[in-house]
Amino acid sequence: MTDTISMTPDLTTLDDGQERELKPAIRKGWSKRCPSCGTGKMFQGYLKVHDSCTVCGEELYHHRADDGPAYLTILVVGHLMAPLLHITYVNFVQEPMVLASIFTVGTVAASLYLLPRFKGFMVGFQWAKRMHGFAVKNRTEG
């Protein structure tokens, strides 16, 4: 089955149905790079995704990451920090304010590190699975 979607008068998007490699796309997304070529930057700020790759021109505006990266960040940081907080409180630091200060900084740092990577991960996953309009581009004349 071939789906044709007209984006502009001279650019047509066709889905050729071929599988895209999932793991490389996810790795490239995690690295905040274009899931197609792996060299172009995915973000034009902290979390704003470029409309298209600066190197290969792959359209990236189709992504729908929404709240997924935030949920994944909270899940991972929470599961890392909770046991560390318990171990640190029981074995090392007994002052609650010192512990709160240390873990506040650690939690914020881990969240700021992981959030754009999870967003890139989700964009790479969506690109590989051709979700939300990601498809192969073919130029047509006239």
C-alpha positions in Angstrom: 0.0 0.0 0.0 1.3 3.4 -0.9 0.1 6.5 0.8 0.7 9.9 -0.9 0.5 13.1 1.0 1.1 16.4 -0.7 3.2 18.7 1.5 4.0 21.4 -1.1 3.3 21.6 -4.8 6.7 20.2 -5.7 7.3 17.8 -2.8 5.4 14.6 -2.3 5.8 12.2 0.6 5.5 8.5 -0.1 5.6 5.6 2.3 7.5 2.8 0.5 6.7 0.4 3.4 10.4 -0.7 4.0 11.4 -1.2 7.6 13.7 1.4 9.2 16.4 0.2 11.7 15.0 0.8 15.2 18.1 0.6 17.3 20.3 3.0 15.3 17.5 5.5 15.1 17.0 5.3 18.9 20.8 5.7 19.5 21.0 8.7 17.2 18.0 10.2 18.9 19.5 9.6 22.3 22.6 11.5 21.0 20.4 14.4 20.0 21.1 13.8 16.3 18.9 13.3 13.3 17.5 9.7 13.2 18.1 9.5 9.5 21.7 10.7 8.9 23.0 10.8 12.5 25.1 14.0 11.9 22.6 16.8 11.9 21.5 18.3 15.2 17.9 17.5 16.2 17.4 20.4 18.6 17.6 24.1 18.0 17.6 24.8 21.7 17.1 22.8 24.8 14.0 20.9 23.7 12.8 22.6 20.5 13.1 20.2 17.5 14.3 21.6 14.2 11.6 21.4 11.5 14.0 19.5 9.3 17.6 18.1 9.6 20.3 20.7 9.0 22.4 18.2 7.1 20.1 15.7 5.2 16.9 17.7 5.1 14.8 14.9 6.8 11.5 16.5 8.0 11.3 16.2 11.8 8.3 18.4 12.5 6.0 15.3 12.5 7.1 14.2 15.9 4.6 14.0 18.7 6.7 13.5 21.9 4.2 15.4 24.1 4.6 14.4 27.7 6.4 11.1 27.1 10.0 12.4 27.7 8.9 14.0 31.0 7.2 10.8 32.2 10.2 8.7 31.3 12.6 11.2 33.1 10.5 11.2 36.2 10.3 7.4 36.2 14.1 6.9 35.7 15.2 9.7 38.1 12.8 8.6 40.7 13.9 5.0 40.5 17.5 6.0 40.7 17.2 8.6 43.5 14.8 6.8 45.9 17.2 3.9 46.7 20.2 6.2 46.8 18.4 8.5 49.2 17.6 5.6 51.5 21.2 4.1 51.3 22.8 7.6 51.9 20.5 8.4 54.8 21.0 5.1 56.6 24.7 4.7 56.0 26.3 8.1 55.7 24.5 11.4 56.2 22.2 11.8 59.2 21.4 15.5 58.7 18.1 15.9 56.7 18.9 19.4 55.3 22.3 18.3 54.0 20.7 15.2 52.4 17.9 17.3 50.9 20.4 19.8 49.5 22.6 17.1 47.9 19.7 15.2 46.4 17.9 18.3 45.2 21.0 19.2 43.1 21.4 15.6 42.0 17.8 15.2 41.0 17.7 18.5 39.0 21.0 17.7 37.3 19.8 14.1 36.3 16.5 15.5 35.0 18.2 18.2 32.9 20.6 15.6 31.5 17.9 13.0 30.6 15.0 15.1 29.4 16.4 16.1 25.9 17.8 12.6 25.5 14.5 11.0 26.1 12.9 13.4 23.7 15.4 12.5 21.0 14.8 8.8 21.9 11.1 9.3 21.3 11.6 11.2 18.0 14.0 8.5 16.8 11.5 5.8 17.7 8.6 7.6 15.9 10.8 8.1 12.9 11.8 4.4 12.7 8.2 3.2 13.1 7.0 5.8 10.6 4.6 7.2 13.2 2.8 10.6 12.9 3.6 11.3 9.2 7.3 10.2 9.1 7.7 8.7 5.7 10.2 8.6 2.8 10.4 11.8 0.7 10.5 11.8 -3.1 10.9 14.9 -5.2 8.5 15.2 -8.1 8.8 17.7 -11.0 6.1 20.2 -11.8 
